[in-house]
Amino acid sequence: MIFDKNRTRARELERKDPVRYAVRITELRSSPEWWIRYWDRHGKPHDEKCPAEFQSQQLAERYYSRVTTGIDDSTHTMPMQRKTTLADMCAFFIEQKQKKMERRGKVGGYFAAKTLCKHIAAMIGPWTFDECRANPMKLQEHLDSLPELKPEWAPKTRWNYHKELRAVFSLWIKKNLLSVPNPMNAIDEPDPQTRVIDYVPTHEDYEAIVATGLVEGVRPDALRLIGAVRYSGLRINEILRLSVADCVLDPTDSGLPYVWVVISKQRREARTPLPIRRELTELLREQIAGRTEGRVWPWCNPPYKLLDVWETDEHGECRVKGSLYKLAGVKVPRPFHDFRKTVKMELQRKHLDKSVRKRMQGHKTDAMDDYYSWFQREDLEAAVADTYEGYRDQTVTRKGNGDPELA
């Protein structure tokens, strides 16, 4: 429906005191202000003032028709949604994240998202949804200025900030049933080299880390924790959640040793036995050391600080000598997590089915399996190896005239 809000205001003044407000009533009746009232897809009524170019009865009817059509196909944005600020959108995003975390019983990146949303709200919180949608280049300029605004941030952090901002817009659009493009679609993606870490740690890297740790006096249980991720391919928090009862190192059914892990399937969680490698079995035996209950490792969070090597200077004061990985000469940006790629590579070389690889490491989608899959040179050599059959057995020598001679 359409209505003249000034006429409604005039009636209210007439009911109060028609003599006192006579001049104001005349002004309101002589200058109509056209509004429309419509109902969203949830049945909630909304009043919206018609834009200046639709301020007549005939044009207001046309605008009402346009809006109701937009409600049906979800292309119309309510005034309240248009005025919503990024600070409110971030608060809504975190609220939904928290509900999901409580429902599933898993953190699922909640705290990282909360930290990034605090940065978004602090820097561009007053910006409205409609403002960003109308001028996405404003977002582009903000993202381009991040190196100056946050010089302490690594490229990966800036990439995470970009992705979190996209997720905030996406959830707002999805929950409000809008068929409008995400403003971040118009923003340039960060450099792919800052998005993913394309280095896959080798077994030699792991041995160098352990050898250096033994020389530098790093706690043995911290080294065993690195080995647990390296040989299982599980997430560090999944390893830290293991209890002694979860580790069946001497099964009675003549099967291989296994650990109980929690997997999600069809939105339901279930404990399932995961067979483990012999190397991990030996590490767990050393770590459990005959205990029958309690947690396998004493930490609730990854003990990154234990991977710092300390030394005593000439004044008897302790200072950090360097990180264990740096002293070992190993290029592994994420001390524990990157070894998941190592295990993924080893599973690929066994030519296992993708579904088996996903189950072994808890990946739910093919996209995550692909994200962790990196082919090395020796993996790709198989594609051309047959063209070199017999080639290496031939030795090429040169005669004095330069003609090749096969010896």
C-alpha positions in Angstrom: 0.0 0.0 0.0 1.0 3.7 -0.4 0.1 6.5 1.8 0.9 10.2 2.4 2.6 10.4 5.7 2.2 14.2 6.0 -1.6 13.7 5.8 -1.3 11.2 8.7 0.8 13.7 10.7 -1.9 16.4 10.0 -4.6 14.2 11.3 -2.7 13.6 14.5 -2.3 17.3 15.0 -6.0 17.9 14.4 -6.8 15.4 17.1 -4.5 17.2 19.6 -5.4 20.9 19.0 -6.6 22.0 15.5 -6.6 25.7 16.4 -3.1 25.7 17.9 -1.5 23.7 15.0 -3.6 25.2 12.2 -0.7 26.6 10.3 1.3 23.4 10.5 -1.7 21.3 9.5 -2.1 23.5 6.4 1.6 23.1 5.5 1.4 19.3 5.9 -1.7 18.9 3.7 -0.2 21.1 1.0 3.1 19.1 0.7 2.5 15.4 0.6 5.3 13.0 1.5 4.7 9.6 -0.1 5.6 6.3 1.8 5.0 2.7 1.1 4.1 -0.1 3.4 5.1 -3.7 2.5 5.6 -7.0 4.1 8.9 -9.0 3.9 9.1 -12.8 3.3 8.8 -13.4 7.0 5.5 -11.5 7.2 7.0 -8.5 9.0 5.6 -5.0 7.9 8.0 -2.3 6.8 7.4 1.4 6.1 9.8 3.1 3.7 9.9 6.6 2.4 9.8 6.8 -1.4 12.9 8.3 -3.0 12.8 11.9 -4.2 12.3 10.9 -7.8 9.1 8.9 -6.8 7.4 11.6 -4.7 4.0 11.6 -6.4 1.0 9.3 -6.0 1.4 7.7 -9.5 5.2 7.3 -9.1 4.8 6.0 -5.5 2.6 3.3 -6.9 5.2 2.4 -9.4 7.9 2.3 -6.7 5.6 0.1 -4.5 5.3 -2.3 -7.4 9.0 -2.4 -7.9 9.7 -3.1 -4.2 7.1 -5.9 -3.9 8.6 -7.5 -7.0 12.0 -7.2 -5.3 10.6 -8.8 -2.2 9.5 -11.8 -4.2 12.8 -12.4 -5.9 14.9 -11.2 -2.9 16.5 -8.3 -4.7 15.2 -5.5 -2.4 17.1 -4.5 0.6 15.2 -3.2 3.6 16.1 0.3 4.9 17.2 -1.2 8.2 19.5 -3.6 6.4 21.0 -0.9 4.2 21.8 1.3 7.3 23.4 -1.6 9.2 27.0 -0.9 10.0 29.9 -3.3 9.6 30.3 -3.2 13.4 26.8 -4.6 13.8 27.4 -7.1 10.9 30.6 -8.3 12.6 28.7 -8.7 15.9 26.0 -10.8 14.1 28.7 -12.9 12.4 30.4 -13.7 15.7 27.1 -14.5 17.4 26.3 -17.0 14.6 29.8 -18.5 14.9 29.4 -18.9 18.6 26.0 -20.7 18.1 27.6 -23.0 15.6 30.5 -23.7 18.0 28.2 -24.6 20.8 26.0 -26.7 18.6 28.9 -28.8 17.2 31.1 -28.7 20.2 34.1 -27.6 18.2 35.9 -24.2 18.2 36.1 -24.2 14.3 38.1 -20.9 14.0 35.8 -19.0 16.4 38.5 -17.2 18.3 40.5 -16.3 15.1 37.3 -14.9 13.6 36.5 -12.9 16.7 39.9 -11.3 16.7 39.7 -10.3 13.0 36.2 -9.0 13.4 37.4 -6.8 16.3 40.0 -5.3 13.8 37.3 -4.8 11.2 34.9 -3.1 13.6 37.8 -0.9 14.9 38.9 0.3 11.5 35.8 0.5 9.3 33.0 -0.3 11.8 30.9 2.8 11.1 30.6 2.0 7.3 27.1 0.9 6.3 26.2 -2.1 4.2 24.5 0.1 1.6 27.6 2.4 1.5 29.9 -0.5 0.8 27.5 -2.0 -1.7 27.3 1.3 -3.6 31.0 1.9 -3.5 33.1 -1.3 -3.2 36.2 0.6 -4.3 36.1 2.2 -0.9 36.7 -1.3 0.5 39.5 -1.8 -2.0 41.3 1.3 -0.9 41.0 0.2 2.7 42.5 -3.2 2.0 45.3 -1.6 -0.1 46.2 0.6 2.9 46.5 -2.3 5.3 50.3 -2.5 5.0 50.5 1.1 6.2 47.8 0.7 8.8 49.0 -2.6 10.2 52.7 -2.9 9.3 53.2 -5.6 11.9 50.7 -7.9 10.1 52.2 -10.7 7.9 50.8 -11.2 4.4 48.9 -14.2 5.6 47.2 -12.1 8.2 46.1 -9.6 5.7 44.7 -12.4 3.5 42.8 -13.8 6.5 41.4 -10.3 7.1 40.2 -10.1 3.5 38.5 -13.5 3.8 36.9 -12.7 7.1 35.4 -9.5 5.6 34.0 -11.5 2.7 32.5 -14.0 5.1 30.9 -11.3 7.2 29.1 -9.9 4.1 28.2 -13.3 2.8 26.5 -14.4 6.0 24.6 -11.1 6.3 23.3 -11.5 2.7 22.5 -15.2 3.2 20.6 -14.8 6.5 18.6 -11.8 5.2 17.6 -13.8 2.1 19.1 -11.1 -0.2 19.9 -11.7 -3.9 22.5 -8.9 -4.0 26.1 -9.5 -4.9 28.7 -9.5 -2.2 30.6 -6.2 -2.3 33.8 -8.1 -2.0 33.3 -9.7 -5.4 34.5 -6.4 -6.9 37.7 -6.5 -4.8 41.0 -7.8 -6.1 42.1 -11.1 -4.5 45.4 -10.9 -2.6 48.5 -12.4 -4.1 48.1 -16.2 -4.2 51.6 -16.5 -2.8 50.4 -15.0 0.4 47.3 -17.3 0.5 48.8 -20.7 0.7 52.1 -22.1 1.8 53.4 -24.2 -1.0 56.3 -25.8 1.0 55.8 -29.4 2.0 58.1 -30.5 4.9 60.1 -33.7 4.1 61.0 -36.5 6.4 64.6 -35.2 6.4 63.2 -31.9 7.7 61.6 -33.7 10.6 64.7 -35.6 11.4 66.8 -32.4 11.4 64.2 -30.8 13.8 64.4 -33.7 16.2 68.2 -33.9 16.1 68.6 -30.2 16.7 66.0 -30.4 19.6 68.0 -33.1 21.3 71.2 -31.2 21.0 69.6 -27.9 22.2 67.8 -29.5 25.1 64.2 -29.1 23.9 61.7 -31.0 26.1 61.3 -34.6 24.7 57.5 -34.5 25.0 57.4 -31.3 22.8 59.5 -33.2 20.2 57.1 -36.2 20.5 54.2 -33.8 19.9 55.7 -32.7 16.6 56.2 -36.4 15.7 52.6 -37.1 16.5 51.4 -34.6 13.9 54.0 -35.7 11.4 53.1 -39.4 11.6 49.3 -39.1 12.0 48.4 -36.0 9.8 45.9 -35.0 12.4 45.4 -31.4 13.6 47.4 -30.3 16.6 44.3 -29.8 18.7 43.0 -33.3 17.9 46.3 -34.7 19.1 46.2 -32.6 22.3 42.7 -33.9 23.1 43.8 -37.5 23.1 43.5 -39.3 26.4 45.4 -42.5 27.4 42.1 -44.4 27.0 41.9 -43.3 23.4 45.1 -45.0 22.5 44.8 -48.7 21.9 48.4 -49.7 21.3 48.0 -53.4 22.0 44.7 -54.4 20.4 43.3 -57.8 21.4 41.8 -58.6 18.0 45.2 -59.0 16.3 44.7 -55.8 14.4 47.0 -52.8 14.1 47.3 -50.3 16.9 44.8 -47.4 16.6 43.5 -44.3 18.4 39.9 -43.1 18.8 39.2 -39.8 17.0 36.0 -37.8 16.6 34.7 -37.4 13.1 31.6 -35.5 11.8 29.3 -37.1 9.2 26.0 -35.8 8.1 26.2 -33.2 10.9 26.6 -35.8 13.5 29.7 -36.6 15.5 31.0 -40.1 16.2 34.1 -41.6 17.6 35.9 -43.9 15.2 39.1 -45.9 15.4 42.0 -44.6 13.3 44.9 -47.0 12.6 48.3 -45.5 13.2 51.8 -45.9 12.0 54.4 -47.9 13.8 56.5 -44.7 14.4 53.5 -43.1 16.1 52.9 -46.2 18.2 56.4 -46.0 19.6 56.1 -42.2 20.3 52.8 -42.8 22.2 54.3 -45.6 24.2 57.2 -43.2 25.3 54.8 -40.4 26.1 52.2 -42.5 28.0 55.0 -44.3 29.9 52.8 -46.9 31.5 50.0 -44.6 32.6 46.4 -45.9 32.5 44.4 -42.7 32.6 44.7 -38.9 32.0 45.7 -36.9 28.9 48.5 -38.1 26.7 50.0 -34.6 26.6 49.7 -32.1 29.4 48.8 -29.0 27.3 45.4 -27.8 26.3 46.9 -25.4 23.6 49.8 -25.9 21.3 53.0 -25.2 23.3 54.7 -22.9 20.7 56.9 -21.3 23.3 58.6 -24.6 24.1 60.0 -24.6 20.6 62.1 -21.5 21.4 65.7 -22.4 22.3 67.3 -20.4 25.1 70.8 -19.7 26.0 72.7 -18.0 28.9 74.8 -14.9 28.0 78.0 -13.8 29.6 76.1 -11.9 32.3 74.2 -15.1 33.3 70.9 -13.9 31.9 68.7 -16.2 29.7 67.7 -15.0 26.3 66.2 -16.6 23.2 68.8 -18.1 20.9 66.3 -18.7 18.2 63.4 -21.0 17.2 64.0 -24.7 17.0 63.1 -24.7 13.3 65.4 -21.8 12.4 68.3 -23.5 14.2 67.6 -26.7 12.3 67.6 -24.8 9.0 64.1 -26.0 8.2 61.6 -23.8 6.3 58.3 -24.7 8.0 56.2 -21.6 8.7 53.6 -23.5 10.9 55.5 -25.8 13.3 52.9 -28.5 13.6 50.2 -27.9 11.0 52.4 -28.1 7.9 53.2 -31.7 8.5 49.6 -32.5 7.6 50.7 -31.8 4.0 53.6 -34.2 4.4 51.2 -37.0 5.4 48.8 -36.0 2.6 51.7 -36.4 0.1 52.6 -39.8 1.5 49.0 -41.0 1.3 48.9 -39.8 -2.3 52.0 -41.8 -3.2 50.3 -44.9 -1.9 47.6 -44.2 -4.6 44.8 -44.4 -2.1 41.3 -43.4 -3.0 40.5 -39.8 -2.2 37.8 -40.8 0.2 40.3 -42.8 2.3 42.7 -39.8 2.3 40.0 -37.5 3.5 38.9 -39.9 6.3 42.5 -40.4 7.5 42.9 -36.7 8.0 39.4 -35.5 8.8 38.8 -33.6 5.6 35.1 -33.3 4.8 35.3 -31.9 1.3 37.3 -32.5 -1.9 38.3 -28.8 -1.8 40.2 -29.3 1.5 41.8 -32.4 0.2 43.1 -30.5 -2.8 44.2 -27.6 -0.6 46.6 -29.9 1.3 47.7 -31.8 -1.8 51.1 -30.7 -3.3 53.0 -32.7 -5.9 56.7 -32.8 -5.7 59.2 -33.2 -8.6 59.5 -36.9 -8.1 55.7 -37.3 -8.2 55.5 -35.5 -11.6 58.5 -37.3 -13.0 56.4 -40.4 -13.5 54.6 -38.6 -16.3 57.7 -38.5 -18.5 59.8 -41.3 -17.1 58.9 -43.8 -19.9 60.6 -41.5 -22.5 63.9 -42.1 -20.8 64.0 -45.9 -20.9 67.5 -46.9 -21.7 68.7 -43.3 -21.9 70.7 -43.4 -18.7 72.6 -46.5 -19.8 74.1 -44.6 -22.7 77.2 -42.5 -22.3 77.8 -39.9 -24.9 81.4 -39.0 -25.9 82.7 -36.7 -28.6 85.1 -37.5 -31.4 87.6 -34.9 -32.5 85.3 -33.8 -35.3 82.5 -33.2 -32.8 80.3 -36.1 -33.9 78.7 -37.9 -31.0 79.7 -41.4 -30.3 77.8 -43.8 -28.1 80.1 -45.9 -25.8 
